[in-house]
Amino acid sequence: MKLLVGLGNPEQKYLKNRHNIGFIATDKIAEYYKLSSKRKAFKGVLQEGIICGEKILLLQPQTYMNNSGLSVQAAKKFYKIDINDIYVFHDELDIPIGHVKFKTGGGSAGHNGLKSIINCIGKDFIRIRIGINHPGDKNLVSNYVLSNFNENELSHINIKLNDLIKDIEKLIFKKETKKTIERVNEIKRENILTKIKNRLSNRNE
């Protein structure tokens, strides 16, 4: 059994916030793999399903970001889930928008959702870090993460997340993380170069 956790803040007003990209990503996973309807559980909303023959729980804490660990801890304790089978999807300032990096263990890097989870269950869970860019000044970070993505950014993120979701079986269940991430990023680079070449060709005709 694996527990996938999307971090974010509840309430409609936070729906398109940069800080809520964990919710956005896990909603797309639930839709793609046709997980069960959301139900209230463990101070969050929970969905269930089977991926690659393995039971999956998808949890979105409703405690607000700073207390996310309370929800994760409750689910972990009830289902007796090993910390190495917990995958947390969250926003990452120091990664280009939409890009994805995996990391096991480590500190919170100032992310209050991660800090709460570390305090409640320890640090050795897997983080799926999804880039949202950095505003350029640390004094702007608090307002920046609670600001909405614009439509162009959302469109870009949806494309990137679709690429991630198509490879989620390899990323999580077959442990091909580094190789698969590199392949996904290479495909994206090739697609961008092809588009540029096509545009240049059209201009020269």
Steps between C-alpha positions, in 0.01 A plus 500: 500500500620848414380836625510792256460837670423828324575815698294816481244714677125427498236756397414614150705820527824298514412273207742648246770609747860404427511344847219264393683327219506186715119495493500573127741214425322241716160597357637422155639167621164406653320586177746315274496181707128524577537487876193494725300811585638722772388430856588672825757312707810565709444876513508504121332361192591149394475305174587138436582279205736249345805589291727228364314247715580690821258672736531878490377761744497862384471755779454876490528642853233757582686634803650789302859472390669565833334202670517249214694255715201435728304356208790296362582363844140386557485313168846348548410373847161356400629311196845424649674641193879499486649848470682393181160436338382858555533738203437871558427729204583863577605833353869582468626856456849415375392291200377640165124506471349158432827310523508205737768361729488207741671504838505260794548644847664829587375815666202720425691783323257740665189328361248499785304202367814287487607630841171385651529154342861461617398594854219243497646195323870563436692609192550185291194526277534565126439853373378573148614858464311696234655829391313829530798736442637746752382863518864611524485649847446298818289783641247438224467125554204498743274701270635329189413143603147611590450675167320333210663352194405698192329320212822456299675351802208264568503384139875438519468314832219280370720388210789421735276316748346294222851386407569411864174309547557285192823381661373474859502120487873498428576791728337351807441131442799391295763723661628645171489850639820660371495329161133577440522863612796550266302343214195718568713816510684395180169447318391848611825652368461317169140620467602860567786484244264349240247779555773765462630339179147482357436865577829604340420290192157660469652848519749418225232369261 
